[in-house]
Amino acid sequence: MGSDHGPAVPIQAVAMAAREFGTEVHLVLIGHAETIRDGLIAAGADPGAFTIVPSENDITFNDNATKAFQAKPKSSIAIGFHLLKEGKVDAFASTGNTGAMLVGSIFSIKPIPGVIRPCIPSVVPKENGTYGILVDVGANADCKADVLVQFGLLGAMLAKHVYHIADPKVGLLNIGEEEKKGDLLRQATFELMREQQQYRFIGNVEGRDLFNGKADVYVTDGFTGNVVLKAVEAFHDLLEQRGVHEPFFDRFNYENYGGLPVLGVNGNVIIGHGISNATTIKNMILFTREVVASRLNDRIREALT
């Protein structure tokens, strides 16, 4: 029920995903039951092959995330987190209100013990055809040094276990490569990252290094990360509007990725864009299966204990 396009687009997406999954994955759909059944039939899918959980009074993009999550317990997002917390689903994916998804992640299923602050990553295409991971991109606008150090671990775990990068290189996004560059936060983070032994820290990286092979994980606070992400997305849209279709720049299209996990919480939570089309949401669902299969949260829990 979270799509900007209404329920029709997600319903098309789950019908597409179900055809790819076969009997390997069972999809649970939360929303207006009659609309879902009619949409599945229209998409050529059997409603009986899905579990449909009715919701009502859903959270909109205009709602205050914290208040709405508490005030609307029968909304699709609140029900999804309840099912995840109770272990009735292995993952919960949505293109709904991002704030409500974060509120549910932190206050419903809660952070993994030892995680200071959960965070949101994004993928960054590289010139060599691979991808890097930028973390955080919006969940934590203000951070302390120990939080950024842990972002490095969470990003490295995602790179290793979901994107299959054997020994991910972690860099601290800064305004220069030298050790003493940057503000006090970046300088303190550099010293702590250099001392830790949990991942391969390669030092400071600059904005121009986002698309080359210098690092696999780029660590920054959510304020800076969100500015970088929005600038990259705007640059892609500008090229598209001007009729530029160079294959490398086409890889900046968020529609190729679908969604990304909230890192550091006690469950598999995948957040997608509300304006996603059916193919994008299908990709989000396929990616969700990969996250579940990777046992990412178990591996994070093991690393922190």
C-alpha positions as CSV (number, residue, x, y, z in Angstrom):
1,M,0.0,0.0,0.0
2,G,3.0,2.3,0.1
3,S,3.6,3.0,-3.5
4,D,3.2,6.5,-4.9
5,H,1.2,4.8,-7.7
6,G,-1.2,3.1,-5.4
7,P,-1.4,-0.7,-4.9
8,A,-1.6,-1.6,-8.6
9,V,2.2,-1.3,-9.2
10,P,3.3,-3.4,-6.2
11,I,0.7,-6.1,-7.2
12,Q,2.1,-6.3,-10.7
13,A,5.6,-6.6,-9.1
14,V,4.7,-9.4,-6.8
15,A,3.1,-11.3,-9.7
16,M,6.3,-10.9,-11.7
17,A,8.5,-12.0,-8.7
18,A,6.3,-15.0,-8.0
19,R,6.8,-16.3,-11.5
20,E,10.6,-16.1,-11.0
21,F,10.5,-17.7,-7.5
22,G,8.2,-20.6,-8.3
23,T,7.7,-22.5,-5.1
24,E,11.0,-21.4,-3.6
25,V,9.6,-18.3,-1.8
26,H,6.1,-17.6,-0.4
27,L,5.0,-14.0,-0.6
28,V,2.8,-12.4,2.1
29,L,0.9,-9.3,0.8
30,I,-0.4,-6.7,3.3
31,G,-3.0,-4.3,2.2
32,H,-6.6,-3.9,0.9
33,A,-7.5,-7.6,0.4
34,E,-10.1,-7.2,-2.4
35,T,-7.9,-4.9,-4.3
36,I,-5.0,-7.3,-4.0
37,R,-7.0,-10.3,-5.2
38,D,-8.5,-8.4,-8.1
39,G,-5.0,-7.1,-9.1
40,L,-3.4,-10.5,-8.9
41,I,-6.1,-12.0,-11.2
42,A,-5.6,-9.1,-13.6
43,A,-1.9,-9.8,-13.6
44,G,-2.4,-13.4,-14.4
45,A,-1.5,-14.7,-10.9
46,D,-3.4,-17.0,-8.6
47,P,-4.4,-15.2,-5.4
48,G,-4.4,-18.6,-3.6
49,A,-0.7,-18.8,-4.1
50,F,-0.1,-15.8,-1.7
51,T,-1.0,-15.1,1.9
52,I,-3.1,-11.9,1.9
53,V,-3.2,-10.0,5.2
54,P,-5.8,-7.1,5.3
55,S,-4.7,-3.7,6.5
56,E,-6.6,-0.4,7.0
57,N,-5.9,3.3,7.8
58,D,-2.5,3.1,6.1
59,I,0.4,5.5,6.8
60,T,0.7,8.1,4.0
61,F,3.7,10.2,3.0
62,N,2.2,13.2,4.7
63,D,2.0,11.5,8.1
64,N,4.4,12.2,10.9
65,A,6.3,8.9,10.9
66,T,6.6,8.4,14.7
67,K,3.1,9.4,15.6
68,A,1.5,7.5,12.7
69,F,3.3,4.2,13.5
70,Q,1.8,4.3,17.0
71,A,-1.6,5.7,16.0
72,K,-2.2,3.3,13.1
73,P,-1.6,-0.2,14.4
74,K,-3.6,-1.7,11.6
75,S,-1.7,0.0,8.8
76,S,0.3,-2.2,6.4
77,I,3.6,-1.0,7.7
78,A,2.7,-1.6,11.4
79,I,1.3,-5.1,10.5
80,G,4.5,-5.9,8.5
81,F,6.7,-5.2,11.5
82,H,4.4,-7.2,13.8
83,L,4.7,-10.2,11.5
84,L,8.5,-9.7,11.3
85,K,8.8,-9.4,15.1
86,E,6.7,-12.5,15.6
87,G,8.8,-14.5,13.2
88,K,5.9,-15.1,10.8
89,V,7.9,-13.6,7.9
90,D,11.6,-13.8,7.1
91,A,11.7,-10.2,5.7
92,F,9.6,-7.1,5.3
93,A,10.0,-5.0,2.2
94,S,8.1,-1.8,1.4
95,T,8.2,1.3,-0.8
96,G,6.1,3.1,1.9
97,N,6.9,6.0,4.2
98,T,10.7,5.8,4.8
99,G,10.4,7.5,8.2
100,A,7.8,4.9,9.4
101,M,10.0,2.1,8.1
102,L,12.9,3.4,10.2
103,V,10.7,4.0,13.3
104,G,9.4,0.4,13.0
105,S,13.0,-0.9,12.5
106,I,14.3,0.8,15.7
107,F,11.3,0.7,18.0
108,S,9.5,-2.5,16.9
109,I,12.2,-5.1,16.0
110,K,14.9,-3.0,17.6
111,P,18.7,-2.8,16.9
112,I,21.0,-5.8,17.2
113,P,22.6,-5.7,20.6
114,G,25.9,-3.7,20.3
115,V,24.7,-1.6,17.3
116,I,24.9,2.0,18.3
117,R,22.7,3.3,15.4
118,P,21.2,1.4,12.5
119,C,21.9,3.0,9.1
120,I,20.8,3.0,5.5
121,P,23.3,2.1,2.7
122,S,23.1,2.8,-1.0
123,V,25.0,1.3,-3.9
124,V,27.4,3.3,-6.1
125,P,28.3,2.1,-9.6
126,K,32.0,1.8,-10.5
127,E,33.9,2.2,-13.7
128,N,35.0,-1.4,-13.7
129,G,31.5,-2.7,-13.7
130,T,31.3,-3.5,-9.9
131,Y,29.5,-1.6,-7.2
132,G,30.5,0.2,-4.0
133,I,28.5,0.9,-0.9
134,L,27.9,4.3,0.6
135,V,26.8,4.4,4.2
136,D,24.9,6.2,5.8
137,V,22.6,8.0,3.3
138,G,20.1,9.6,5.6
139,A,19.2,7.8,8.8
140,N,21.7,9.6,11.0
141,A,22.4,13.3,10.2
142,D,24.6,13.8,13.2
143,C,27.1,11.1,14.2
144,K,30.0,10.6,16.6
145,A,33.3,8.9,15.7
146,D,32.4,5.5,17.2
147,V,29.2,5.5,15.2
148,L,31.0,6.1,11.9
149,V,33.6,3.4,12.8
150,Q,30.7,0.9,13.3
151,F,29.2,2.0,10.0
152,G,32.4,0.7,8.4
153,L,31.8,-2.7,9.9
154,L,28.1,-2.8,8.9
155,G,29.0,-1.7,5.3
156,A,31.8,-4.3,5.1
157,M,29.4,-7.0,6.2
158,L,26.9,-6.0,3.6
159,A,29.6,-5.9,0.9
160,K,31.0,-9.3,1.9
161,H,27.9,-11.4,2.5
162,V,25.4,-9.9,0.1
163,Y,27.5,-8.5,-2.7
164,H,30.2,-11.2,-2.3
165,I,33.2,-8.9,-2.1
166,A,35.8,-11.2,-0.4
167,D,37.9,-8.6,1.5
168,P,36.1,-5.2,1.2
169,K,38.2,-2.1,1.4
170,V,36.6,0.5,3.7
171,G,37.4,4.2,3.2
172,L,36.3,7.3,5.2
173,L,34.8,9.9,2.9
174,N,36.7,13.1,3.5
175,I,37.9,16.4,1.8
176,G,41.4,15.0,1.3
177,E,43.5,11.9,1.6
178,E,45.9,13.0,4.3
179,E,45.5,11.7,7.8
180,K,44.8,15.1,9.4
181,K,42.3,16.3,6.7
182,G,38.7,17.1,7.5
183,D,36.7,18.3,10.5
184,L,37.2,17.1,14.1
185,L,34.7,14.3,13.5
186,R,36.6,12.9,10.5
187,Q,40.0,13.2,12.2
188,A,38.8,11.3,15.3
189,T,37.1,8.7,13.2
190,F,40.2,8.2,11.2
191,E,42.2,7.4,14.3
192,L,39.6,4.9,15.6
193,M,39.3,3.2,12.2
194,R,43.0,2.8,11.9
195,E,43.1,1.1,15.3
196,Q,40.2,-1.4,14.8
197,Q,40.8,-4.9,13.5
198,Q,37.4,-6.0,12.2
199,Y,37.7,-4.7,8.7
200,R,40.2,-3.5,6.1
201,F,40.5,0.3,6.5
202,I,42.4,2.0,3.7
203,G,42.2,5.6,4.9
204,N,40.5,8.7,3.6
205,V,38.8,8.8,0.2
206,E,37.5,11.8,-1.6
207,G,34.3,12.4,-3.6
208,R,36.1,11.7,-6.8
209,D,37.0,8.2,-5.6
210,L,33.3,7.1,-5.4
211,F,33.3,5.6,-8.9
212,N,36.8,4.1,-9.1
213,G,38.2,1.0,-7.4
214,K,40.0,2.7,-4.5
215,A,37.4,1.5,-1.9
216,D,34.4,-0.9,-1.7
217,V,32.7,0.8,1.2
218,Y,32.5,4.6,1.7
219,V,31.7,5.7,5.2
220,T,30.1,9.1,6.1
221,D,27.3,10.6,8.2
222,G,23.7,10.5,7.0
223,F,23.6,14.2,6.2
224,T,26.7,14.1,3.8
225,G,25.7,10.7,2.4
226,N,22.2,11.9,1.5
227,V,23.5,15.0,-0.2
228,V,25.9,12.8,-2.3
229,L,23.1,10.4,-3.1
230,K,20.7,13.1,-4.2
231,A,23.4,14.8,-6.3
232,V,24.2,11.6,-8.1
233,E,20.5,10.8,-8.7
234,A,20.0,14.4,-10.0
235,F,23.0,14.1,-12.3
236,H,21.6,10.9,-13.8
237,D,18.2,12.5,-14.3
238,L,19.8,15.5,-16.0
239,L,21.7,13.3,-18.4
240,E,18.5,11.3,-19.2
241,Q,16.6,14.5,-19.9
242,R,19.3,15.6,-22.3
243,G,19.2,12.3,-24.2
244,V,22.5,11.0,-23.0
245,H,22.4,7.1,-22.8
246,E,26.0,6.2,-22.0
247,P,25.9,2.7,-20.5
248,F,27.9,3.6,-17.4
249,F,25.6,6.5,-16.5
250,D,22.6,4.3,-17.0
251,R,23.8,2.3,-14.1
252,F,23.1,5.3,-11.8
253,N,19.4,4.7,-12.3
254,Y,18.0,3.7,-8.9
255,E,15.4,1.5,-10.7
256,N,18.1,-1.1,-11.2
257,Y,18.4,-1.7,-7.5
258,G,14.9,-1.6,-6.1
259,G,15.7,-1.3,-2.4
260,L,18.3,-1.7,0.3
261,P,18.4,-3.0,3.8
262,V,18.3,-1.2,7.1
263,L,21.6,-2.3,8.6
264,G,21.9,-3.2,12.2
265,V,18.4,-4.2,13.2
266,N,16.9,-7.5,14.4
267,G,15.2,-8.4,11.2
268,N,15.5,-8.1,7.4
269,V,13.9,-4.7,6.5
270,I,14.2,-3.5,2.9
271,I,13.2,0.0,2.0
272,G,12.5,1.0,-1.6
273,H,11.5,4.3,-3.5
274,G,7.9,5.2,-3.4
275,I,8.0,6.2,-7.1
276,S,9.3,2.8,-8.1
277,N,7.8,1.0,-11.1
278,A,6.8,-2.6,-11.2
279,T,10.2,-3.9,-12.4
280,T,12.0,-1.9,-9.7
281,I,9.7,-3.4,-6.9
282,K,10.2,-6.8,-8.4
283,N,14.0,-6.3,-8.1
284,M,13.5,-5.2,-4.5
285,I,11.7,-8.5,-3.8
286,L,14.4,-10.5,-5.5
287,F,17.1,-8.6,-3.5
288,T,15.2,-9.3,-0.3
289,R,15.6,-13.0,-0.9
290,E,19.3,-12.5,-1.3
291,V,19.5,-10.7,2.0
292,V,17.6,-13.4,3.8
293,A,19.8,-16.1,2.2
294,S,23.0,-14.3,3.2
295,R,22.1,-14.4,7.0
296,L,23.4,-10.9,7.1
297,N,21.9,-10.1,10.5
298,D,23.3,-13.3,12.1
299,R,26.7,-12.4,10.8
300,I,26.5,-8.9,12.1
301,R,25.4,-10.3,15.5
302,E,28.4,-12.7,15.5
303,A,30.8,-9.9,14.6
304,L,29.6,-7.8,17.5
305,T,29.8,-10.5,20.1
